[in-house]
């Protein structure tokens, strides 16, 4: 199998490569890295070479800056691009905070601007995949995952599948709090990307979640329990995706974000620039530098939310990986017909979440085999979850429309109707500042 990784100079590429090295099925014969930055790609390649030292078998590695060359003959394509780089993320966040609203890269105004930059690039990729590798599967890592997957599905249909590591991390932590092996439990999770809820955990046919919600000590033992607090989790009767902290504790997270000297984007931009500079000076130390940089990156993940909740440091098991790369490689094996899988994925709804449109990209459980993912019927969303889901789904539709029809009005509608933007005047000012900051948004008329 030829696996193509778009965004081959990205920081998480070594996690995928490590999974390939450990793959007992040896599915991938050739790994092709594509990136617009040759220097970043060569730095990551130095990490991969060190990872593979002493391995009994490794995929052939090829690097290219030519998209068509990368895609020709692909069996599976992982898309992990970042339009505008981390400098773009800095601006997404800072402009939002300037106007007194949250600017997280996938949530609220920052996520909408990021999507408006990314969708045109993603659509060109989808068109080249359709032309050069029409039988391949495209697995979308690119954020905002649900919006980008929805846009690409207009070209690739159900052959584009979005993935995220947040749901599997949530399920793993809840299973740990219950003392139940993941393989023995069935999880009821549904919503949108970065906007979903775990509503039940079935073990031997019995829902163990109510017992967990009643146990203060058990709730204090995992990240979401500390992040949201026992009182709110019991009111919800569910455990939310960690990104819902931005919606449920907006005032507190905004105040914390404004008080911090750096945004998350600024921290990552500075950190990764230092990493790539050091690797360029000493490629032989690439793996050690990457490991140290990644440890710092993971330790500071969602730091503002944990500061608000007083939840302390992340647990060791949450720093070890097993996120994107685990989902992506399990999905790849299922698509190749090696073994079926049940995974939480971003796919077109097809009635699985009955309250949402059939073509809305939802994040829910899917049964996956060589014919692709099939979303499984989910229990209805509770009214409060459904109201928020419908509002954000409408924002996502307007965002895709803005990007695919070059409509400034739809971009304004997306910003103004997002639940974390509280004024049309604010939305209009945000849009003007984003248009000024990003020349690539000049397509919006």
N, C-alpha and C positions, 0 to 999 in steps of 0.2 A: 504494500500500500504506500502511495505517495501522499504524505501529509504536508500541506502548505500552511505556514504560519505568517499571516499578514500582521505587521507590527513586530517583525523579528528582532528589533532592537529594544523591545519592551522589557521592563524589569522582571516580569513574571515568567518569561520564557524558560529560564532554567527549571522552574517547577514542573512544567510540561515535559521537558527533556528528562528530568529525573524519573518521572512516571514511565516514560518510554523505555528507559534503561531497565526498570524493574518489571516491565510487562512480561508475564510468563507466556503470553500468546505470541509475542514478537510480531505484532500486527504491522508495524510501520517499518518499511525497508529504507525509505528515503524521507528525510525531513528537510524541507525547503524553507529557508527564512527569507522574507521580503521586508524591506524597510526603505523609506525615503532617505534615512540617515545611514550612510555606509559606516561611519565611525562608530555609532552606537551599536550597529549590528555586529561589527568586528569585536567590540568589547564584550558583548554577550556571547559571541562565539568562543572567546577565550575562556569564559566561565564554563561553557559546555564541554570544551576540550578537557578541562581539568576534572569535570564531573565524570567523564567517560574513561579516565585513566584507570586501567586495570579491569574494565568491564569486559565480560566474556563476549558480548555482542552489543553493538550500537547501530542505530540507523545511520546511513550515509548522510552527510550534512552538506547542503549546498546553499550558498548565499547569493542573492540577486537584488538589484535595485530596479529591475524591469518587471512591472506587474504582469504583463502578458506572458513573459518567460516563466514567471513563478506559477501561474495558474494552469498553463498548458499541461494536460495529462494528470491533473490533480484528482485524487479520489475523495479526499476530505480537506476542507479549508477551515482553518481557525482564523477568525477575523478579530484582531485585538489592536485596533488602531486608536490613536488619540489625535484628532484634528486640532491643530493649534498648540499641541504639546502641553507641558505643564505650565508654561507661561500663559497659555490660554485659560487654564484652570484658575490660575491666580486672579486674572481679570474677571472671570465669571464670578468668583467669590467676593472680591473686593468691591466691584461695582454694586452688587446686591447689598452688601453691608453698608456702603455709602448711603444707600436709600432706605436703610433701616429695616431690611428684610433679610432672611437667611439666604446664603449663597452656596450651599453645599452642591457639589458637582453634578448630582443626579436628582436633587430635590429642589423644587421651587424655581426661582428665576435663573439661578446658575445652571440648573439642569436643562432648562428650556433653551438658553443660549448655546450650551454645549451641543444639544441636539440639532439646533439650527445650523451650526457649523459642520456637524458630523454627517447628517443625512445626505447632503449632496455627494460627499465623498463615498459614503456607503452605497449609494445608488449606482455610482459609476463602477464600483467593485462588483456589485450584483450583476450589472450588465455584462461585464467582462467574464464573470463566472458563467453566466448563461451562454455566452458565445464560445468560450474555450473549454469549459469543463461542465457541460450541462447535466451530466449524470452524477456529479459530485454532491456531497452534502456540505453546506456552509454552517458552521457552528459559530454563533456570534457571541464573543466576549465583550464587544465594544459597548460602553455605556453611552447614554442611558439605554440599557439592554432591551427593555420592552419597546420603546419608541423606535429604536434603530431596527430591531427585528421586524416590527410592523411595516416600516418603510421598505425594507428589502424584500418582504414577502410579496409586494406588488410585482416584483420581477421574478422571484424564485419560488413563489408559492410556499408549499409546505416543506421544501428542501432547505429552508433556512430555519434554524432552531436557536433560540437564545438561551444562554445559561448564566447563572449567578451562584455565588457560593454562600450567600446569606441564608437561604432556606435550609440547606443541608447542615450548615453550622448550627442553626437553631435546633433542628431535630436531633443532632448529635448531643447538644448540651442538655436538652430536655430528657433524652434517653438516659444520659449519665446521671441526672438528678433523680430519675426513677430507679436507677440501678438495673436497667433493662438493656440487653444487647440490641443494637440497631436492627439487626436481622430479624429479631423476634417481634418487632413493633410495626404497626401500620399507622402512618401519620396522615391526618386530614388537614391539608394546608391549601389555601387558595387565596387569590387576589391578583394584584398586578406586581410587576417588578418593583422591589423596594416598598411595597405596600400590600403585604399579605399577613395572614393570621394562621397560627396553628390552633385548630379548634378541637382536636381529639387525638388521643394516642391509644390505639387499640392493642392490647396484649392478651392473647388467649380469648379474644372476643369481648373483652371488658375494657371500657374507656378508663384509663388511669389518670387522665388530666385533671378531673375534679379533685381527686385526692392530692395531687401535687399542688393545686391552687390553694388548698386548705392548709398546707404545711408551710408555715413561715420559715422554718429552718431550711427546708429543701429549696424554697424559692430563693433564699439568700445565697444558695450554693452555686448559682450559675448566672451568666452575664445578664440575660434578659430579665431574670428575677430581680436582680439588683438595679438594673437600669430603669425599669418601669415601676417597681414596688409592688408588694403583695396586694395592697388595697386596690390599686388600679387593675391589676391582672384579674382579681376576683370580680370586679365590676364588669370587665369585658367578658369574662368566662373563656378567655383564650390567651395565647401568648403571641404578641405581635412580632413581626420582623423588626430588627433593631433600628431600621431607618424610620419607623413610625415614631421614634422618640422626637424627631424634628416636628412632627405634627401635634403630638400630645403635650410637649413641654416647650412650645415655641418661644415663649417669653424668656424662659430661663436659658435655653440654648443660645438664643440671639444675644442676650446679655453676656454670656460667657464668651461667645465668638468675638464680640466687640471688645471685650477686655483683654483677649489674648494678643500678644504682639504680632503673631503670624497666623495666617490662615493655613489650613491643611495643604493647600496647593503651594503656598510659599515654602512651607517646610519641605515638601517632597521635591520641589524644584531645586532648592538649594542642596538637599541631601543627594539627589541623583546626579546633579552636575558635578558634585565632589567625587562621587563614585566613578563616573565615566572619566573624569580627569585623572584620577589616581590609576585606573586601569590602563589608560593610554600611556602613562609613565612607567608602569610595571605590570605588563600583561601576565607575568608568571604568578602574581598574587591575586588574579582576578576572582577566583572562587572564594578565597577567604574574605576579600573585600565585599563581595556580593553577600555572603552569609551575614557579615556584621551589619551591613546596611539594611538587609531585609529584617534582621532581628529588631533593629531600632524602628523600622517602618511599621512592623506588626504590633509592637508594644504600644505605639502611639495612635493606633487606629481608633476612631470615634472618641478621641480624647476629650472633646468638649462635652459630649453626652455623659461620659463617665465622671467628669468633674462635677457636672450638675447633680448627678445622682449620688455622688460620693461612693461610687462602686469600686474604687481602687484599681489595682493593676489587672491586666488581662491574665487569665489562667494559662498555664503552660501548654495545655492541650489545644488552646485556641491559637497558639503561635506556631504550631508544627506543620501547617499545610493541610492537604486533604480537602481543599476547597475547589476552586475553579478547575484545577488539573484533574482532580478525582472525578468530578462530574463529566468533564469533557472526554476523558479517556474511557469511562464507563459507557458514555453515550456512543463513542466511536466503535467500541467493541460490539454494542448492540446493533448499530447500523450495519456493521460488517457481517452480521449473522452469527457471531461467535457465541453470544449468550444474550437472552432477553434481559431487560432491565426495567425497573420502576424508578423513575427519576422525576424530580420537580424541575420543570422546564418552562421556558417562555415560548408559547405556540399560539396559533390562532384557535380561538375558543371552541368553535364547532358545537356549541351548546353545552359544554362541560360545566360552565358556570352559567346557569340558565338566565340569570338576571342581566347578563351582558350580551352585547351583540356577537354574532357568530364569528365575525372577522376581527374582533377585538383581541389583541395579543394578551393573554392571561398567563399568570405564573401558577401552575398547578401540577398535580401528579399526572404522569403520562406512562403508559406502557409502551416500551420501545422494542422493535425488532428490525429485521432487515427492510421492512416496508416503511420505516420511519416511526415517529411518535404518534400515539393515539391518546389524546387527553381523556381522562377518566371522569365520569360524572361526579360532581362535588355536591355536598350538602349546600343548601341556600346560605348566602351570606346573611348575617344578622343585620337588622336595619341600619344601625350606626355604621357598621363596616361597609354596607352597600352604598350608603349615601356618599361617603368619602371616596369609595372606589369609582362610583359613577362620575363624580366631579373630576377626579384626576384622569379618568379615561377620556372624558371630553376634552380636557386640556391636551392630552397626548394626541388626540385626533386633530385638533387645531394646529399643533406643532408640526405634525406630518404634512398637513395640508399647506401650511405656510412654506415649508421647505420644498415641497414638490410642485407647488403652483406659483412660487415666488411672491407670496402674498404678505405684504406688511400688515394688512388688517388682521389676517389670521394669527400672525405673530403677536400682535397686540392683544387679541382675544385670548390666546393661550396664557400670556403673562397676567392679564387682568383677572382671569377666571380661576387662577390657581389659588387654592385655599391659603397659601402662605404669602400671598400678595394682597394687601388689604385696601387697595385704592386704584381706580383706573388712572388717576393722575400719576401715581407712583409707577404703574405699569408703563405708561407712555414715556416717563422720564428714563426708566430702565432701558426701554427699547432704544431710545435715542443714544444713550451712553454706550450700549452694546454695539450699535451700528457705527459709532465713532471709533470704538476701540478695535473693531474687527473688520478690516476691509473686505474679508471674504464673505461678510454678510451683505455686501453691496448688491447681491442678486435680488434682495427683497425690494419690491416696488410698491 
